[in-house]
Amino acid sequence: MRKTTFALFFGNRGFMPERLISEARKEVSKAVTDAGYDYIIMDENATRHGAVETREEGRVYAKWLEEHKGEFDGVILSMPIFIDENGAITALENADVPILMQAYPDEIGKMDFTHRRDAFCGKFSLTDVFEQYKVPYTVLTPHVVHPATKEFQENLKDFGAICRVVNGMKNINIGCIGARTTAFKTVRYDEITVQRHKINIESFDLSELIFKVQNKSNNDIKVIEKIERLKSFTDCSKVPEKNMYNLAKTGVVLDEYIEEYQLAALTLRCWNEFEDILHITPCVLLGELNDRGIPASCEMDLCSVITMRAMYLASKEATACLDWNNNYGNEKDKVILFHCGPVPQSLMTRKGTVTDHKMIAKQNPGHGWGSNEGRIATFPMTFSNCKTEDGKISIYFSEGEFTEDIIEEGFFGCGGVAQIPDLENKLIRLARNGFKHHTTVGKGHMKNILNEAFTYYLDYNVIDIDK
């Protein structure tokens, strides 16, 4: 895949020092490259000083952007000086990608007319006009920042993540395999609302998947390769041969759905047909998909896989769907987050062990092979989920960290202790806003990035549970 790429835009105003524009073209280009990104830039001779001032120059830039559509993920709007807002809005009104507004700082000792920039003031001129035209944009702190600074490198890192989320959450296919688990009305969703947010659902009957699995040969090269993949992924030494083949065949069929329908993510009805018919649980298969960058949730929880996809795009790290499962003694800001075994290995302390699912084994021993047991590692984390209601998607983001606190050995599946500030009040806000018993977690603190992407570009209803 190509690197995240920015289209560079430089503004102008006739009576300001043109030398500053030439320097900005070099400085911003270098900053983008130093940050590990690519850029495209309009030829310096296409407009006066290689910048945009007039509406006519704005139209030249807009045409250039259209000619390069699909080659860039966002626009960096650089203000070396107090630029003309007419040319800028004409150029970028239909950019249809995130736009980062960067304004140069003035320097003490260089405030004479030859050197001063006035971009501090000019930035408000731009944001005001973009608000009037309802063109979304991104502003980050500090208000003015030089491209050669560490602060701007952090801005670029955050803006790159915002671009990945915004572009990666539109025009995608998500697979829904099976009906909603009968007992869980909590995972209901509105498919039309999701479609209006540019997410297409491809729905499959679970009986079709099981039929495909049952008709796979043990000698199929893809089945053999999948067994080897699973054995290298986690400890499968306890799994009986027949159950191992059924796990591998199911993994192959899931891969076939992903390839044929170009699925960016999927959610799966995980009980009780898998256990009754194939004598497996697909937990470990979902964890393996998550580690491959294909977010996958269990219990037919479409909303969870939407937020898993968003956090994966923001962090470029695997994500997981977990239950708000247990209090941790009397610790009011700690909770045990858990699921039966779909946690990716990259979020665990070490390789897990595939077992016969203990809940299933209580009544049907040998019917639940596939639970990948282990412990979640320590890391700063973001947690999120969403719901569909009244034609809109409501979503929340908050942050915490997984700790080194011990969970006793008798605790099955894969869990970890999360410390979340003001947890008790956040749980009340989750309940009052109708969010489910699942949350999804990703590595790193991403709330500000996700809030920017979903509030200003993706038009979700963002609910702040931190207030």
N, C-alpha and C positions, 0 to 999 in steps of 0.2 A: 504494500500500500504506500502511496505517496505521502510525504510529510504534509502536515498542516501548512497551508499556503495563504499568505495575505496579499491582497491588492493594496498598493500604497497610493495614498492620495495626499497631495500637498496643496494647501490653499494660498492665496495671494491677495494683496490689496495694493493698488497702484502706488500710493505715496509712501509705502513702508520699504525698508531696505531690502532690495532683491538679493543681495549677497547671502542673506540668512536662509533663503530658500534653497540655494545651491548647496549650502552646508547641510541643511536638513535632509536632502535627498541621500547624501552619503551617510549621515549619522543614523538615520532610521533604518536604512538598508543593512548597515553593519550590525545594528542592535538585533534585528530580526534573525540574521544569520548566526550571530553569537548565541542566541537563545535556542538554536536548533531547528528553526523553521525556514521555510522557503518563502519567496515573495515574487510578485510580478510588478512591474513598474512601467508606466506609460513613457514613451520616448520623450526626452527632454525638449525636443524641437516641435512637439505636437502643439504646445501652447507656450505662451510667453513665460520665460524663466522655468519651464517645465512644471508649472503649477496652474491652478484654476482660480480665476477671479470672476469673469463675466458669465452670464447665462450661456453665451455661445461656447465658451470654453467648457462649461459644464456639460453641454450637449456632446462635445467632442469626447469628454471623459466617459460619459454614460454610454456612448457608442462603443468605445474601447472596452468597457466592462462587459457589454453584451457580447462582443466578439470573443471574449475570453471566459464566457460563462462555463461553469463546471471546472475551471482551473484554479479557483480560489475559494477559500472557506470563510473569509471575513475581510473587512476593509479596515485599514488603519488610516484614520483621518488626522493628518498631522497639521498642526497650526504653528508654524515657525514664528508667525506674527499674528496680529489681529486681522483675520482673513475675511473676505467678502462672503456673507452667508448666501447670497443669491446663486453664485456659481456652485457652492457646495451642495445646496439642496437640489439644484437641477441635476448635478452629477450623480447624486446618491439616492434620490427619491425612490428609485426602483431597483436598488441594489439587491434586495431580498436575501441578504446575509447580515450577520452581526457587524456593527460598525463601532470601532473603538476610537473615542475622541482623545487625542493626545495634544496637549498645549505646552509650548516651551516656557520655561521660567525666565524672568529677567534677572540680571545680576547687579548687585550693588557695585557701583563704580562704572557701570555701563548703562546709564539711564538717559544719556543724551540722545538726540534724534537719530544719530547715525547707528546706534546700537540697540536702542530699546525695542521691545517686541509688542508689549501690550496684549499678549495672548491670554493672560489671566482674565482680563475683561472680555476679550473676544470669544472665549469659550462659552460664556453665558449667551452671547449673541447667537452662537450656533445652536446650543441646546434649546433656546427659546424658539427658534425657527423650526427645528426638527420636531419639537412638541406641537407647534401649530399645524404642521403637515402630518402629524401622527406617524412619523418615521422612527422606528425603534433604534436605539443606540445604547452604547455602554460608556459610562463614566466611572473611573476608578480613582482611588486616592493614591498619591496626592493630586490636588487640583491641577497643578502644573508640574511637569517632570521632564528632565532632560533624557534623551535616548541612551546616553552613555552611563546611566546610573543603575545600581542594583534594583532600585524601586521600579524602574521601567522593565527590567528583566522579569520581575515578579508580575507586573501588569501583563506582559506578554504571555507568561505561563498561564495566568488565570484566563486571559482572553482566548488563548488556544483551546482551553478546556470548554469555555462557553461556546465557542464555535463548534466543537465536536458534539456537544450535547444538542445544540439547536439544529444542526444539520443532520445529526444521526437519529433524531427522534421524529423525523418527517419522512413520509413515503417509504415506510418499512412494512414488512410482513411479519406477523407473529402467529405462530401455530398454536391452536387450541385443540388438544387431542383428548377427546372424551367429553362426556357431559359433566356438569358441576356435580361434585360429590354430594350425594343426596342429603347428608346430615348438615352440610355447611351452606346455609343461606348467606353467611358472611362474605362469601366470595362471588356473589352475583355481580354482574356488570352489564352495561348498556353498550352493545356493539356499535350502534349508530353514532353515539357520542364519541367513541374511540375513533371511528372512521373520520369524523369531522375534524379530528385533531391529526389527520394524515397518518393514522396507523390502521393498516388493513389486517383483518383477521382471516386466517385460513383455518377452517374448522374441519376436523376429521373424527369419524366415529372410532371409538376404542376397539370395537370388534374387528375393524379393518386392520388395525395395527396387530392385534393378536393373531388374526388369520395369516398375515405376512410372516410373523415370527414362527408360527407353527409350520409354515411351508419352506423355511430356510433349512438348508442342509448343514449338518455338522462339518462337512468337508468344504463348505464355501470359504474361499480364501479370505473374504472380508470378515467372516465369523472368526476364523483362526487368528487373523490380525487383531481383531477386537479383543479376543481373550488375552493376547500378549500385551495389548495396550492397558487393559484393566489390571493385569498382574504387575505391570510396571508402575501404574498409578497408585495402587494401594495394596494392602496385604489381603490376597484372596485365598490364602492357603487352607482355610477352613471350609471353603465353599464346595459342596458336592459337585461332581462332574456334570450331572444333568442340569442342575440349577445354574452352573457356570455357563453352560452353552445357551441357556435361555436368556441369561443376562446379556451375553455377547450378541445374540441374535436381535434382542430388543434394541441394543445400542446401534446395531447396523441399520435397522429399520428407521430409527430416529434420524440417523445420518442421511438416509435416503429422502425422508421428508424435508430435511433442511436443505439438501441440494436441489431437489426437484422444485420446491416452492420458494426457494431463496429466503428462507426464514432467518430473520435477525435474532429471534428469541423464540422460546416456546414454553407452554405450560401444559401439565399432564395430569389427567385423572389417575391417581397412583394407588387407589384402593377401592374396592376389594377384589376386582377381577384379576389383576396381576397375581395376587396371592392365591386365589381360588383356582385359577386355570394354569398359570405358568409357574406357580410356587416361587415367585421372586417378588422383591420390592425394588422399584427402579431408582432408589435414592442415590446409589453410587454412580449411576449413569448420568443423573442430573448434575452431581458434583463435578464429574469429568467434563461435561459440556460447559459448565461455568468456568472451569479452568482453561478452556479453549476459547473463551471470549464469546460464548453463545449463552447468554443468560437463560436459565431454565428454572422454573418454579414448579412445586408440587401442588396437589390438591386443587388443581384447575384454578389457580389464583392468577388471573390475567393482570390484575392491578399491581400485584407484587412484581411481576416480571417487567412491567413498564418502568417502575422505579429502579429495578436492578439494571436495566438497559441504560438508564440515564446515568447512574453512578459509575457503571463500567466505562461509558464514554468520557465522563469527567476525569476519572482517575487512571484509566487504562489498566485497572486491576480487577480481579474476579470479585463477584458479589455473591450474596446468599440471602435466601428467604428463611426467616426464623420465627418461632413462636415467642410471644411475651409469656414465658413459661412459669417461672417461679420467683418468689421473693428470695432474697439472700439473707436469711436470718432476720435480724433487726436493723439491717443497713438500709435506710430509707432511700438512698440514692444509688442502690445497686440492685440488679435484676439478673436472673439467669435467662439468657436467650438460647434457644435450643431448637433443633429439629432432628428427625430420625436419622439423617445421614446424607443429605444432599449438599453439605458444605464442601466447597472446593478445597483441595489439599493445600493450596497456596495460602489459605486463611487458617490452617490448622497448625498446631505445634509440631507435628510430625505426621508421617503416613498413618492413615487410619487402618482399621481392620474390618473387613466385611463379615457381618454376622447374620444369623437368623433373627429377624426383627423380633425383639422381645415381646412387644404387645401382641403380635400375630402368633408367636410361639406359645403364648398362654393357652390358646385354644387349638391351634393347628401347628404343632411343631413341624419344622421343615418346609413351611409354606411361605417364609418371608425372607429368603436369602437376598441380601442387597443393601441392608442398612450399614453405612460406613461409619463406624464408631471412632470417636477421638475427642480432642479438645480444641477449642478455638484459641488461636494465638493471641498475644497481647499486641494491640496497635490502636492508634487513634482512629476513630470510626465516625462515619455519618450514617444516620438511620432515616428511613423515608418510607412512605407508602402513599397510595392515592385511592380515590373512589370515584365512581361515575354516578351522577345523580342530577336530575332536572336539566339534562342536556349539557352539563359541563363536567370537567374533570377537576376535582379538588385534590390538592397534594400538600404534604408537609415535609419539612426537612429539619433535623436537629443533629446535635453532635454529642459524642461522649468518647469513652475509650474502653477497650477490653483490658481487664486487669489480670494479675497473676494469682488471684484468689482461687483456692482449691475447691473443686466439686468432688464429692466423695465417689469412690470407685463404683458403687452400685448404680450410679446415674447412667442410664444407657443413652445411645445415640451420640450426637455431637453438640456440645454446649460450651458456653463460656460465660463468665461473669462480666457484665457491663456496668460501668459507673457513669451515670448520667446526672448532671446537675439539675436540681429541682425536679427530680423524677416524679414525685407524687403528684405535683400539679400538672405536669405534662401528661400523665396518664389520665387525669380527669379531662383534660382538653381533648385527648384522643377519643375518649368515650363519648363526650358531649358532641363531638363532630362526626360521630358515626364511623370511625375507622375500625378496621378488623383486628383480629387477634394475631395477625402476622405483622412483622415489620421486615424491612430489607436493610442489609448493612453493606457498606463498602469501606475500603481502606482509605484513611485520610480524612481530613476535614474539608468538606466541599459545600457547606451550606450556602455560602455567598455566591459561589459559581452557579449552583443549581437554582437558587432564588433569582438570579439575574436572567438565566436562560428561560425559565418557565414563566416568570412574571412579565418580562418585556418583549420576548420573542415568540414564545409558544402559546401564550394566552390561556394558561391553566389558572385555576383559582387557587392561589397559594395561601395556605392557612398557617400562620405563625404560632406554633405551639409553645414557643419560648417566652411569650408574653404572659 
